[in-house]
Amino acid sequence: MPSPESWIAQEGAPFPLGVTWIEGEQAYNFALYSKHAKRVTLLLYREDDVDTPALTHPFDYLTNKSGRVWHCRIPKRSMNGARYYAYSVAGPAPAGRFEWHRFDPEKVLLDPYARSVFFPAGFDRSAAMRQGSNAGKAPLGLICGGEPAFDWDRLEANGDVFRFFKRMIAFRKAHRSLGRSRFWREDVRWYGVGPAVDMTQHSRSLAFYLDGASQQDVDLYVMINAYREDLSFTVQEGQAGEWRRVVDTALDSPDDFREPGAEVPLTSAAYLVRGRSVVALIRPRR
């Protein structure tokens, strides 16, 4: 009679939920909880194609299900180089006691226990609410384990990204105003591209001023443009010459995040914020 260990090696374990690397077996264990699912299929994707699964693995409810948890174990060598995963789940129609259920096996579903999430270039949240497949538009879970958490071989090719986040962390640590545990109402003021915040349903722009006096820190003015098009913001606090640009995510490195002491003085209160970018200004205390 096969031992419980051999069963688990073949059929997977129900816990822990999510994806788990099994070093001794050079395999991944996948486990998903669903109280009412009738059919579950694991979808595995390669980095070079997040539209079409490199491997699909239907779960057998007789061998790959323990209670309400669906599970399987797949050797790394059998995964066709897959880096991401998701699920297709089928269940009862939305009627009777299942009235509020919306099982749709055409939808690519993110594992709620995914440790890291990958958003494809074609990500579209609304695709999950429309009829039909959302393949290539849905977030996917990252298959972690069996390799370093960070591929430092890519550091040289992506040095600008590394520098930006390094500077951002340093900026956060250097300014007490950003790390305060409580923000008093009079320390924060909200604006739009001009003096008024755009509160309409389709608004994609916002600016705010953070007074640093109570923290003996610089003042901060941030302009956020989530539109595709460029927007002209007007700084609503102080005089243009008092402000220094620290961050403009639309610019190339190293201008996207200036080094301390190399901030760029503003020459005008009007500032063109490029589409889908953020600009941060500082005003040193007098």
C-alpha angles and dihedrals in degrees: 000000000000116000121242088250092059091048091053092048090055103035104025133239126274093225142095096034117230124031121323130187113229104203096189092055098034086230142116125238116212121196128176129179118219123156098197107021115131098187132020128186125188114222119203122193135194122223092247095055121033093163100064123040116242087210135012120198118191113206117234107224090211097054106015100050130077114180105310096340123096114204145169140168122225125187114236091235090061097053098083092231094302117174102175136045143191139161141246111210129189125191146150121320117261098265137111112352089357093057093123096045120105107188111172118170090197090069122090105226128204116228107246087215095053109134093210130020128215119204112202121222089253095051111153119173093194091060088074090061097047127080117265135032124330093198112152090016101069128087115252133208118247115237102231127192136050092067137050114291088234126035100220090181086080094056096095093049091047100036092130092059091046091050092050094054092042090055091045092054091047091049091051092051093046096056118066090191091072094048099050117129094220131035113206114219094239091055094062127060126179128215142163127216083307134012096305128067113236103236097174121124094254098044115140101171135079140160131188139187122215116196111215099190096104089055096042086243138124122278116253130212119186127188119194124193115184093168122105089232126069117259130203111227125192117213107237100195126074127325124322093241091059093065130081125198113234102162135030110159092195092067128085121254129305092022092056090072116017123214119248109280092019097081114139117243116231116241095189137029088231115084127181108224110198121230115285095004141115130223124197125193131188130205114201117225116256 
